[in-house]
Amino acid sequence: MPENPNHSRTTTIHTGPDGVSRPGGVGQGEGHGASILLEEVTKQYPGQGKPAVGGLTLEIPAGSVVMFVGPSGCGKTTTLKMINRLIEPTEGRIVINGEDVTGMDGDQLRRNIGYVIQAGGLFPHMTVASNIAIVPKMLGWDKRRIAERVDELLELVSLDPAVYRDRYPKELSGGQQQRVGVARALAADPPVLLMDEPFGAVDPITRQRLQDELLSIQSELHKTIVCVTHDFDEAMKLGDWIAVFNEGAQLEQYDSPERILAHPNNEFVESFIGSGAGLKQLSLSRVKDVELRQPVVGRAGERASDVLSRLQGSGKRHAVILDGRNRPAQLLTARQLSWLSMVTDQADANLPVVGEQATLNDALDEMLVATTGHALVTGQRGVFLGMIDVESVTQAITDARTAASDSDAPVGLNSGAIPAVALAQAAKVHDDALPLGPDAASDAGGDRP
């Protein structure tokens, strides 16, 4: 591997897993992201000696999650806001899905780009449903379509529509407000989602759950997500690619989490990663990559004696009780089952549950907190998939490859343009891609200048 992984990255434009961005609704599972190119973008504020962003060229592949990290004031949020032109670039151009949007009407552009800010940015005088419906109403959707979309998105972010659609933001926890903010940004099905420190205002446990939910949503929707964070661990967990910025949005390294940990470009990147780089590798392996164990399963409404009989015959210590939607509700021992006549779907809020997109580090944390030595694994919409235990994690660490991936990283540099031949290639690939039309996405929740 070359000493500087950013060197010689100006020959290929990445366009996502299948090479094409396609329209698609919630749950379709097809690529729906749009490629983004920032070409020699500069932001110079009047009276300032140095630019806030200086000559940045950056490629963001369609359908990927790109994390912007760096110290406060380094220009990462300015760069994010230039993508949807909440901040206008002084020089350079922004290309989305092969279309130069630098001169496009700003309001039209922002209706095609979802935008999530810290604490959700909900309008306090409007219900949850009304907050989510803002952009669909602006786009002229009928009431029935809006109502169906609101309920669909609340389900997507793990909020029961019947319980939450008519509540006001003050009646929600911080995590619930952030979930509604994500739902609102996705309301009109945008190909691009911008997130400005979305989980910075919640407690660590809620932050971990929100991160897991975002990964689960992304596994369904395949949006192009650009996210600003100060937390390098969060960047490793969420990002397909990480851009490490220094002052003036100088790009110190733009690469995969694995390669940044294994081959930091310089001392600045090393200092930003911090100590324990080896331990951080745990954050790069996901629960879905581990072979899950299948426990004894019972279902709500079943006789407890039947579940107990299966549990005793298996030699296992616990039975997992599922509700009517195949979500884990309880984890019962043989002794607990012997006290019951019928199994119910009453949910245990303290169940050790992790999503399949969670990292092994998250899974270990959950197991240690629960003191059970295992955790229940859920997939899309909370469906139970199996169990993971400490032994599985240990084996996964033993089997993990130590070498970083050899796949090409996207273009990222300062004061350099992407070659014209590469831009032409990108435009050709995206001839059939989803256009940035007026009925594509949402800027709701953004604070416009």
C-alpha positions in Angstrom: 0.0 0.0 0.0 1.4 3.4 -0.8 2.6 5.7 2.1 -0.1 8.2 1.2 -3.4 6.4 0.4 -4.9 9.6 -1.0 -2.3 9.6 -3.7 -3.4 8.7 -7.3 -7.1 8.6 -6.5 -8.2 10.8 -9.4 -9.0 8.2 -12.0 -12.2 6.5 -10.9 -15.6 7.7 -10.0 -17.6 5.4 -7.7 -21.3 5.2 -8.3 -22.5 2.8 -5.6 -22.8 -1.0 -5.3 -24.6 -1.6 -8.6 -23.2 1.4 -10.5 -26.6 3.1 -10.9 -28.9 5.1 -8.6 -32.5 4.0 -9.0 -35.7 5.4 -7.6 -37.2 3.3 -4.8 -39.5 3.6 -1.8 -39.1 2.6 1.8 -38.3 -1.0 2.2 -37.5 -1.8 -1.5 -33.9 -2.4 -0.7 -32.6 -1.1 -4.0 -29.9 1.6 -4.4 -31.5 5.0 -4.1 -28.5 7.2 -3.4 -27.0 9.9 -5.6 -23.3 10.4 -6.2 -21.9 13.8 -5.0 -18.9 15.6 -6.3 -17.4 18.7 -4.7 -15.0 20.2 -7.3 -12.4 22.7 -6.1 -15.0 24.2 -3.6 -13.9 27.2 -1.6 -15.7 29.3 1.0 -14.1 32.6 1.8 -15.9 34.9 4.3 -15.3 38.7 3.9 -12.7 40.1 6.2 -11.1 36.7 6.9 -7.5 36.1 5.9 -7.9 32.3 5.4 -10.8 30.5 3.7 -13.2 28.4 5.9 -12.9 25.8 3.1 -10.0 25.9 0.7 -10.1 24.3 -2.7 -11.7 21.0 -1.6 -12.4 18.3 -4.1 -14.3 15.4 -2.7 -16.2 12.4 -4.2 -19.0 10.9 -2.3 -20.1 7.5 -3.8 -23.8 6.9 -4.3 -25.5 4.8 -1.6 -22.6 5.2 0.9 -22.3 6.8 4.3 -19.5 9.3 4.5 -18.5 10.8 7.9 -16.8 14.2 8.3 -14.6 14.4 11.4 -12.2 17.0 12.7 -11.7 19.5 15.4 -14.2 22.4 16.1 -14.0 25.1 13.5 -12.2 23.0 10.9 -14.9 23.6 8.2 -16.7 20.3 8.2 -20.1 21.7 8.9 -19.5 24.5 6.3 -18.7 21.8 3.8 -21.8 19.9 4.6 -24.0 23.0 4.3 -22.5 23.9 0.9 -23.9 20.6 -0.5 -27.4 21.8 0.0 -26.3 25.4 -0.4 -27.5 26.6 3.0 -24.0 28.2 2.7 -23.1 29.3 -0.8 -19.6 28.4 -2.1 -17.4 31.2 -3.1 -15.7 29.2 -5.8 -16.0 25.7 -7.3 -19.0 23.6 -8.2 -21.2 20.9 -6.7 -22.4 18.0 -8.9 -25.1 15.6 -7.7 -25.9 12.6 -9.9 -24.1 14.2 -12.8 -25.9 17.5 -12.6 -24.2 20.7 -11.6 -26.5 22.1 -8.9 -24.4 25.2 -8.1 -26.7 27.5 -10.0 -29.9 25.7 -9.3 -32.6 27.5 -7.2 -31.6 26.8 -3.6 -35.2 26.0 -2.4 -35.7 23.5 -5.1 -32.3 21.9 -4.4 -33.1 21.6 -0.6 -36.4 19.9 -1.3 -34.3 17.1 -2.9 -32.0 16.7 0.1 -32.9 15.4 3.5 -31.5 17.4 6.4 -31.2 16.3 10.0 -29.8 18.6 12.8 -29.0 18.1 16.4 -32.1 17.4 18.6 -34.3 16.9 15.5 -35.2 20.6 15.0 -38.9 19.9 15.2 -41.5 22.7 15.2 -42.9 22.7 18.8 -46.4 23.9 17.8 -46.9 21.0 15.3 -47.7 17.4 16.0 -45.3 14.6 15.0 -47.5 13.8 11.9 -47.5 17.5 10.9 -43.8 17.8 11.3 -43.1 14.8 9.1 -45.7 16.0 6.5 -44.2 19.4 5.9 -42.4 18.7 2.6 -44.9 16.3 1.1 -47.5 19.0 1.6 -45.3 21.5 -0.1 -45.0 19.0 -3.0 -48.7 18.8 -3.3 -49.3 15.2 -2.1 -52.9 14.3 -1.2 -54.0 13.7 2.4 -54.2 10.0 2.1 -50.8 9.6 0.6 -49.3 11.8 3.3 -51.0 9.9 6.1 -49.8 6.6 4.8 -46.2 8.0 4.4 -46.2 9.3 8.0 -47.2 6.0 9.4 -44.7 4.2 7.2 -41.9 6.3 8.4 -42.8 6.2 12.0 -42.7 2.4 11.7 -39.3 2.7 10.0 -37.9 4.7 12.9 -39.4 2.3 15.5 -42.2 4.5 16.8 -45.8 3.2 16.9 -47.9 5.5 14.7 -51.0 5.0 16.8 -49.1 6.2 19.9 -46.9 9.0 18.5 -48.4 10.5 15.4 -50.6 13.0 17.4 -48.1 13.9 20.0 -46.2 17.2 20.2 -42.4 17.4 20.5 -42.5 18.4 24.2 -44.2 15.0 24.8 -41.2 13.1 23.4 -37.8 12.1 24.8 -34.7 13.4 23.1 -34.2 10.1 21.3 -37.8 10.1 20.1 -37.4 13.7 18.8 -34.3 12.7 16.9 -36.2 9.7 15.4 -38.9 12.0 14.2 -36.3 14.3 12.7 -34.9 11.5 10.7 -38.4 10.5 9.6 -39.1 14.0 8.5 -35.9 14.2 6.5 -36.9 11.0 4.7 -40.5 12.1 4.1 -40.3 12.7 0.3 -37.8 9.9 -0.3 -34.7 12.0 -1.0 -31.6 10.4 -2.6 -29.3 12.4 -0.3 -29.4 12.8 3.5 -27.2 15.3 5.3 -26.8 15.0 9.1 -25.2 17.6 11.3 -24.1 16.0 14.6 -27.5 14.3 14.8 -26.8 12.3 17.9 -24.8 14.9 19.9 -27.5 15.9 22.2 -28.6 12.5 23.6 -27.2 10.2 26.3 -24.7 7.5 25.3 -27.2 4.6 25.5 -29.7 6.4 23.4 -27.0 7.5 21.0 -25.9 3.9 20.5 -29.5 2.8 19.8 -30.0 5.7 17.3 -26.8 4.7 15.5 -28.0 1.1 15.2 -31.4 2.3 13.9 -29.7 4.5 11.3 -27.6 1.6 10.1 -30.8 -0.6 9.9 -32.6 2.1 7.9 -29.6 2.5 5.6 -29.6 -1.3 5.0 -33.1 -0.9 3.6 -33.0 2.4 1.8 -29.3 2.8 0.6 -29.3 6.6 0.7 -26.2 8.7 0.2 -25.6 9.9 3.8 -23.1 12.6 4.7 -22.7 13.1 8.5 -20.7 15.5 10.6 -19.4 14.3 14.0 -16.8 15.1 16.5 -16.7 11.4 17.7 -14.3 9.3 15.8 -15.8 6.1 17.3 -19.1 7.1 15.8 -17.5 7.8 12.5 -16.0 4.3 12.5 -19.3 2.7 13.4 -21.4 4.5 10.8 -19.1 5.3 8.0 -18.2 3.5 4.8 -15.7 6.3 4.3 -14.2 8.8 6.7 -12.9 12.3 5.8 -10.6 13.6 8.5 -10.4 17.4 8.2 -7.9 19.9 9.7 -8.3 23.7 9.8 -9.7 25.2 6.6 -11.2 21.9 5.6 -7.8 20.6 4.7 -8.3 16.9 4.0 -5.7 15.0 6.0 -7.1 11.6 5.0 -10.1 10.2 3.2 -10.3 6.4 3.4 -12.1 3.4 4.9 -12.2 3.1 8.7 -10.0 0.0 8.4 -7.2 1.7 6.5 -7.3 4.9 8.6 -6.8 2.7 11.7 -4.1 0.6 10.1 -2.3 3.3 8.1 -3.0 6.8 9.4 -1.5 9.4 7.0 0.3 11.5 9.6 0.5 12.5 13.3 -2.6 14.7 13.1 -4.7 11.7 12.0 -3.0 9.5 14.7 -3.8 12.1 17.4 -7.4 12.3 16.3 -7.8 8.5 16.4 -6.5 8.5 19.9 -5.1 5.7 21.9 -6.3 2.1 21.7 -6.4 1.8 17.9 -6.1 -2.0 18.2 -9.2 -2.1 20.5 -11.1 0.1 18.1 -10.9 -2.7 15.5 -13.8 -4.2 17.5 -15.9 -1.3 16.1 -15.2 -2.4 12.5 -16.8 -5.9 12.8 -20.6 -6.2 12.9 -22.9 -8.6 14.5 -24.3 -9.7 11.1 -20.8 -11.1 10.3 -21.0 -13.5 13.2 -22.7 -16.9 13.1 -25.7 -16.6 15.4 -26.9 -19.2 17.8 -30.6 -20.3 17.7 -32.3 -20.6 21.1 -35.5 -22.2 22.2 -38.3 -19.9 21.0 -41.8 -19.4 22.5 -44.7 -17.3 21.2 -47.2 -15.1 22.9 -50.4 -17.2 23.6 -48.5 -20.5 23.8 -48.8 -22.7 26.9 -45.8 -22.1 29.2 -45.6 -25.9 29.9 -45.0 -26.5 26.2 -42.2 -24.0 26.0 -40.7 -25.4 29.3 -40.7 -28.9 27.8 -38.7 -27.7 24.8 -36.3 -25.8 26.9 -35.6 -28.7 29.3 -35.0 -31.0 26.3 -32.5 -28.6 24.7 -30.2 -28.2 27.7 -30.3 -24.4 27.3 -30.9 -21.9 30.1 -33.3 -19.4 28.5 -36.2 -19.3 26.1 -36.8 -16.3 23.9 -40.5 -15.2 23.8 -41.6 -13.4 20.6 -44.6 -11.2 20.1 -47.0 -11.3 17.2 -44.5 -9.5 14.9 -41.6 -11.8 15.7 -39.9 -9.3 17.9 -38.3 -10.4 21.2 -40.4 -9.6 24.2 -39.0 -11.7 27.1 -36.1 -13.9 28.0 -37.4 -16.6 30.5 -35.6 -19.3 32.5 -37.1 -22.7 33.2 -38.0 -21.6 36.7 -39.8 -18.5 35.4 -41.7 -20.6 32.9 -42.8 -23.1 35.6 -44.6 -20.2 37.4 -46.7 -19.4 34.3 -49.7 -21.0 32.7 -49.6 -19.0 29.5 -46.9 -17.0 27.8 -47.6 -13.3 27.1 -46.1 -10.7 24.8 -45.5 -8.2 27.7 -42.2 -6.6 26.7 -39.2 -6.6 29.0 -37.6 -3.2 28.6 -34.3 -4.5 30.0 -33.7 -7.2 27.4 -30.1 -7.4 26.1 -30.9 -6.6 22.4 -28.6 -5.5 19.6 -29.3 -4.9 15.9 -27.5 -7.0 13.3 -25.8 -3.8 12.1 -24.3 -3.2 15.6 -20.6 -3.5 16.1 -19.0 -6.3 18.2 -18.0 -3.6 20.6 -21.6 -2.7 21.1 -22.6 -6.3 21.5 -20.0 -6.9 24.2 -21.1 -3.8 26.0 -24.7 -5.0 26.0 -23.7 -8.4 27.3 -21.6 -7.0 30.1 -24.3 -4.6 31.2 -26.9 -7.4 31.2 -24.5 -9.9 32.9 -26.1 -12.6 30.8 -23.2 -13.5 28.6 -25.3 -13.2 25.5 -27.5 -10.7 23.6 -30.6 -11.1 21.3 -30.0 -10.0 17.7 -32.7 -8.3 15.7 -32.9 -7.4 12.0 -35.1 -5.0 10.0 -38.2 -3.8 11.9 -36.9 -5.5 15.1 -37.5 -9.1 13.9 -35.6 -11.6 16.0 -32.7 -13.3 14.2 -30.8 -15.3 16.9 -28.4 -14.9 19.8 -24.8 -13.8 20.0 -22.6 -14.7 23.0 -19.1 -13.9 24.3 -17.6 -17.0 22.7 -19.0 -16.0 19.3 -17.4 -12.6 19.6 -14.1 -14.1 20.7 -14.0 -16.4 17.8 -14.9 -13.6 15.4 -11.9 -11.6 16.7 -9.6 -14.5 16.3 -10.8 -15.1 12.7 -10.8 -11.5 11.7 -8.3 -10.5 9.0 -5.7 -8.1 10.1 -5.0 -6.6 6.7 -7.1 -3.6 5.5 -9.1 -3.9 2.3 -7.4 -3.2 -1.0 -10.5 -1.6 -2.5 -10.1 1.8 -4.1 -11.0 4.8 -2.0 -13.0 7.7 -3.4 -11.3 10.9 -4.6 -10.4 13.4 -1.9 -7.9 16.3 -2.0 -7.4 20.0 -1.7 -6.7 22.4 -4.6 -7.2 19.8 -7.2 -10.0 19.1 -9.7 -11.3 15.7 -10.6 -10.1 15.0 -14.2 -12.6 15.7 -16.9 -12.5 12.1 -18.2 -13.6 10.9 -14.8 -16.5 13.4 -14.7 -17.6 12.4 -18.2 -17.6 8.8 -17.1 -19.7 9.6 -14.0 -22.2 11.6 -16.2 -22.5 8.7 -18.6 -23.1 6.2 -15.8 -25.9 8.4 -14.4 -27.8 9.0 -17.6 -30.6 6.7 -16.2 -30.2 7.8 -12.6 -32.9 9.5 -10.5 -33.1 13.1 -11.4 -33.2 15.9 -8.9 -36.8 16.8 -9.6 -39.2 18.7 -7.4 -40.8 15.5 -6.0 -37.8 13.8 -4.6 -36.8 14.9 -1.1 -36.9 17.1 2.0 -35.0 20.0 3.6 -37.5 20.1 6.5 -35.8 20.8 9.8 -33.0 22.8 8.3 -32.3 26.3 9.6 -32.1 28.4 6.5 -30.2 31.6 6.5 
